[in-house]
Amino acid sequence: MPMAIYNRMIQAIGTFIFPIFVVSNIAPLYVLDKLTLTRLVWGICAPFLFFAFVRIMFLQGLKRYTSASN
């Protein structure tokens, strides 16, 4: 679904908190020439930021991991 059908609050959540709109709407907005500079920069930076966040969480989980067997 295009993010334009949602209100501004849902658009902000879908773009910056749970970046589903970054994945599904950056390319169509670019093709339609409606991609703002903010969304372009966020579309480039978001994958790296979320990857770093997930990597940190994964490493924290490994530090706390205890085996269920020997």
VMD Tcl script that builds the backbone (N, CA, C; Angstrom):
set m [mol new atoms 210]
animate dup $m
set s [atomselect $m all]
$s set {name element resname resid chain x y z} {
  {N N MET 1 A 0.831 -1.174 0.000}
  {CA C MET 1 A 0.000 0.000 0.000}
  {C C MET 1 A 0.886 1.252 0.000}
  {N N PRO 2 A 0.521 2.241 -0.761}
  {CA C PRO 2 A 1.304 3.475 -0.728}
  {C C PRO 2 A 1.116 4.196 0.603}
  {N N MET 3 A 2.173 4.812 1.080}
  {CA C MET 3 A 2.090 5.460 2.386}
  {C C MET 3 A 1.223 6.708 2.353}
  {N N ALA 4 A 0.913 7.226 1.178}
  {CA C ALA 4 A 0.097 8.428 1.067}
  {C C ALA 4 A -1.333 8.217 1.558}
  {N N ILE 5 A -1.794 6.978 1.637}
  {CA C ILE 5 A -3.170 6.735 2.084}
  {C C ILE 5 A -3.290 6.795 3.599}
  {N N TYR 6 A -2.179 6.825 4.318}
  {CA C TYR 6 A -2.198 6.862 5.773}
  {C C TYR 6 A -2.018 8.299 6.268}
  {N N ASN 7 A -2.452 8.540 7.510}
  {CA C ASN 7 A -2.276 9.886 8.071}
  {C C ASN 7 A -0.805 10.119 8.409}
  {N N ARG 8 A -0.459 11.352 8.766}
  {CA C ARG 8 A 0.941 11.728 8.988}
  {C C ARG 8 A 1.593 10.946 10.122}
  {N N MET 9 A 0.840 10.648 11.167}
  {CA C MET 9 A 1.419 9.909 12.297}
  {C C MET 9 A 1.809 8.494 11.871}
  {N N ILE 10 A 0.946 7.823 11.138}
  {CA C ILE 10 A 1.243 6.466 10.654}
  {C C ILE 10 A 2.405 6.514 9.666}
  {N N GLN 11 A 2.461 7.542 8.836}
  {CA C GLN 11 A 3.574 7.683 7.899}
  {C C GLN 11 A 4.898 7.844 8.640}
  {N N ALA 12 A 4.901 8.649 9.695}
  {CA C ALA 12 A 6.131 8.856 10.463}
  {C C ALA 12 A 6.563 7.566 11.151}
  {N N ILE 13 A 5.616 6.843 11.736}
  {CA C ILE 13 A 5.942 5.575 12.391}
  {C C ILE 13 A 6.458 4.565 11.368}
  {N N GLY 14 A 5.797 4.490 10.221}
  {CA C GLY 14 A 6.197 3.546 9.178}
  {C C GLY 14 A 7.474 3.914 8.463}
  {N N THR 15 A 7.927 5.140 8.629}
  {CA C THR 15 A 9.170 5.561 7.994}
  {C C THR 15 A 10.351 5.541 8.956}
  {N N PHE 16 A 10.128 5.998 10.195}
  {CA C PHE 16 A 11.250 6.186 11.106}
  {C C PHE 16 A 11.326 5.168 12.241}
  {N N ILE 17 A 10.216 4.620 12.699}
  {CA C ILE 17 A 10.233 3.669 13.809}
  {C C ILE 17 A 10.349 2.232 13.280}
  {N N PHE 18 A 9.379 1.823 12.472}
  {CA C PHE 18 A 9.404 0.520 11.796}
  {C C PHE 18 A 9.502 0.830 10.305}
  {N N PRO 19 A 10.693 0.774 9.726}
  {CA C PRO 19 A 10.916 1.348 8.394}
  {C C PRO 19 A 10.335 0.547 7.234}
  {N N ILE 20 A 9.092 0.123 7.358}
  {CA C ILE 20 A 8.463 -0.620 6.262}
  {C C ILE 20 A 8.217 0.280 5.057}
  {N N PHE 21 A 7.910 1.545 5.277}
  {CA C PHE 21 A 7.685 2.453 4.149}
  {C C PHE 21 A 8.987 2.790 3.425}
  {N N VAL 22 A 10.107 2.702 4.105}
  {CA C VAL 22 A 11.391 2.937 3.446}
  {C C VAL 22 A 11.601 1.869 2.383}
  {N N VAL 23 A 11.277 0.641 2.727}
  {CA C VAL 23 A 11.469 -0.478 1.802}
  {C C VAL 23 A 10.478 -0.419 0.648}
  {N N SER 24 A 9.223 -0.109 0.956}
  {CA C SER 24 A 8.184 -0.237 -0.061}
  {C C SER 24 A 7.883 1.039 -0.837}
  {N N ASN 25 A 8.350 2.197 -0.405}
  {CA C ASN 25 A 7.929 3.437 -1.054}
  {C C ASN 25 A 9.049 4.310 -1.616}
  {N N ILE 26 A 10.292 4.035 -1.298}
  {CA C ILE 26 A 11.375 4.894 -1.801}
  {C C ILE 26 A 11.480 4.821 -3.330}
  {N N ALA 27 A 11.480 3.637 -3.880}
  {CA C ALA 27 A 11.610 3.498 -5.343}
  {C C ALA 27 A 10.439 4.137 -6.097}
  {N N PRO 28 A 9.177 3.859 -5.713}
  {CA C PRO 28 A 8.074 4.520 -6.439}
  {C C PRO 28 A 8.096 6.047 -6.304}
  {N N LEU 29 A 8.450 6.551 -5.123}
  {CA C LEU 29 A 8.522 8.005 -4.956}
  {C C LEU 29 A 9.617 8.595 -5.838}
  {N N TYR 30 A 10.713 7.889 -5.995}
  {CA C TYR 30 A 11.795 8.351 -6.865}
  {C C TYR 30 A 11.335 8.387 -8.327}
  {N N VAL 31 A 10.674 7.326 -8.758}
  {CA C VAL 31 A 10.210 7.253 -10.143}
  {C C VAL 31 A 9.184 8.351 -10.424}
  {N N LEU 32 A 8.313 8.630 -9.456}
  {CA C LEU 32 A 7.303 9.676 -9.631}
  {C C LEU 32 A 7.855 11.079 -9.373}
  {N N ASP 33 A 9.133 11.182 -9.042}
  {CA C ASP 33 A 9.811 12.448 -8.759}
  {C C ASP 33 A 9.161 13.181 -7.582}
  {N N LYS 34 A 8.752 12.419 -6.571}
  {CA C LYS 34 A 8.163 12.992 -5.358}
  {C C LYS 34 A 8.992 12.670 -4.126}
  {N N LEU 35 A 10.213 12.246 -4.326}
  {CA C LEU 35 A 11.085 11.877 -3.220}
  {C C LEU 35 A 11.753 13.131 -2.668}
  {N N THR 36 A 11.485 13.421 -1.387}
  {CA C THR 36 A 12.094 14.595 -0.763}
  {C C THR 36 A 13.521 14.270 -0.339}
  {N N LEU 37 A 14.287 15.301 -0.077}
  {CA C LEU 37 A 15.672 15.112 0.342}
  {C C LEU 37 A 15.741 14.364 1.671}
  {N N THR 38 A 14.828 14.673 2.579}
  {CA C THR 38 A 14.805 13.988 3.875}
  {C C THR 38 A 14.578 12.496 3.710}
  {N N ARG 39 A 13.623 12.122 2.887}
  {CA C ARG 39 A 13.344 10.697 2.668}
  {C C ARG 39 A 14.482 10.018 1.924}
  {N N LEU 40 A 15.120 10.714 1.027}
  {CA C LEU 40 A 16.266 10.147 0.310}
  {C C LEU 40 A 17.407 9.854 1.272}
  {N N VAL 41 A 17.738 10.823 2.116}
  {CA C VAL 41 A 18.815 10.628 3.087}
  {C C VAL 41 A 18.457 9.521 4.068}
  {N N TRP 42 A 17.213 9.518 4.548}
  {CA C TRP 42 A 16.784 8.468 5.477}
  {C C TRP 42 A 16.806 7.102 4.784}
  {N N GLY 43 A 16.405 7.039 3.527}
  {CA C GLY 43 A 16.420 5.782 2.786}
  {C C GLY 43 A 17.819 5.214 2.606}
  {N N ILE 44 A 18.808 6.090 2.553}
  {CA C ILE 44 A 20.197 5.642 2.443}
  {C C ILE 44 A 20.757 5.266 3.815}
  {N N CYS 45 A 20.441 6.061 4.833}
  {CA C CYS 45 A 21.012 5.849 6.174}
  {C C CYS 45 A 20.305 4.763 6.983}
  {N N ALA 46 A 19.018 4.606 6.826}
  {CA C ALA 46 A 18.235 3.683 7.657}
  {C C ALA 46 A 18.751 2.250 7.630}
  {N N PRO 47 A 19.060 1.675 6.473}
  {CA C PRO 47 A 19.566 0.290 6.500}
  {C C PRO 47 A 20.840 0.131 7.319}
  {N N PHE 48 A 21.733 1.098 7.226}
  {CA C PHE 48 A 22.974 1.014 7.994}
  {C C PHE 48 A 22.719 1.177 9.490}
  {N N LEU 49 A 21.854 2.113 9.850}
  {CA C LEU 49 A 21.543 2.328 11.263}
  {C C LEU 49 A 20.846 1.121 11.876}
  {N N PHE 50 A 19.868 0.573 11.180}
  {CA C PHE 50 A 19.153 -0.575 11.712}
  {C C PHE 50 A 20.035 -1.827 11.728}
  {N N PHE 51 A 20.939 -1.959 10.757}
  {CA C PHE 51 A 21.870 -3.076 10.787}
  {C C PHE 51 A 22.776 -2.973 12.006}
  {N N ALA 52 A 23.279 -1.767 12.280}
  {CA C ALA 52 A 24.137 -1.577 13.457}
  {C C ALA 52 A 23.375 -1.876 14.735}
  {N N PHE 53 A 22.127 -1.437 14.818}
  {CA C PHE 53 A 21.299 -1.702 15.993}
  {C C PHE 53 A 21.078 -3.202 16.191}
  {N N VAL 54 A 20.743 -3.895 15.126}
  {CA C VAL 54 A 20.513 -5.345 15.212}
  {C C VAL 54 A 21.809 -6.064 15.568}
  {N N ARG 55 A 22.919 -5.628 15.015}
  {CA C ARG 55 A 24.216 -6.242 15.315}
  {C C ARG 55 A 24.572 -6.081 16.797}
  {N N ILE 56 A 24.348 -4.890 17.341}
  {CA C ILE 56 A 24.616 -4.656 18.762}
  {C C ILE 56 A 23.716 -5.537 19.621}
  {N N MET 57 A 22.444 -5.628 19.272}
  {CA C MET 57 A 21.522 -6.470 20.037}
  {C C MET 57 A 21.933 -7.947 19.951}
  {N N PHE 58 A 22.378 -8.396 18.795}
  {CA C PHE 58 A 22.818 -9.773 18.621}
  {C C PHE 58 A 24.039 -10.067 19.489}
  {N N LEU 59 A 25.008 -9.151 19.488}
  {CA C LEU 59 A 26.212 -9.358 20.294}
  {C C LEU 59 A 25.891 -9.335 21.785}
  {N N GLN 60 A 24.960 -8.507 22.207}
  {CA C GLN 60 A 24.535 -8.495 23.603}
  {C C GLN 60 A 23.870 -9.829 23.964}
  {N N GLY 61 A 23.093 -10.359 23.049}
  {CA C GLY 61 A 22.465 -11.658 23.276}
  {C C GLY 61 A 23.488 -12.776 23.381}
  {N N LEU 62 A 24.537 -12.707 22.571}
  {CA C LEU 62 A 25.594 -13.719 22.641}
  {C C LEU 62 A 26.323 -13.674 23.974}
  {N N LYS 63 A 26.515 -12.489 24.533}
  {CA C LYS 63 A 27.189 -12.369 25.824}
  {C C LYS 63 A 26.381 -13.030 26.934}
  {N N ARG 64 A 25.071 -12.999 26.829}
  {CA C ARG 64 A 24.200 -13.555 27.854}
  {C C ARG 64 A 23.784 -15.004 27.588}
  {N N TYR 65 A 24.220 -15.554 26.479}
  {CA C TYR 65 A 23.807 -16.893 26.091}
  {C C TYR 65 A 24.423 -17.941 27.008}
  {N N THR 66 A 23.595 -18.882 27.438}
  {CA C THR 66 A 24.084 -20.058 28.159}
  {C C THR 66 A 23.493 -21.275 27.486}
  {N N SER 67 A 24.293 -22.281 27.322}
  {CA C SER 67 A 23.873 -23.489 26.624}
  {C C SER 67 A 22.935 -24.313 27.500}
  {N N ALA 68 A 21.995 -24.988 26.875}
  {CA C ALA 68 A 21.077 -25.848 27.612}
  {C C ALA 68 A 21.687 -27.220 27.846}
  {N N SER 69 A 22.738 -27.552 27.107}
  {CA C SER 69 A 23.401 -28.832 27.277}
  {C C SER 69 A 24.764 -28.619 27.924}
  {N N ASN 70 A 25.607 -29.614 27.890}
  {CA C ASN 70 A 26.929 -29.528 28.534}
  {C C ASN 70 A 27.580 -28.272 28.146}
}
mol reanalyze $m
mol bondsrecalc $m
mol representation Tube
mol addrep $m
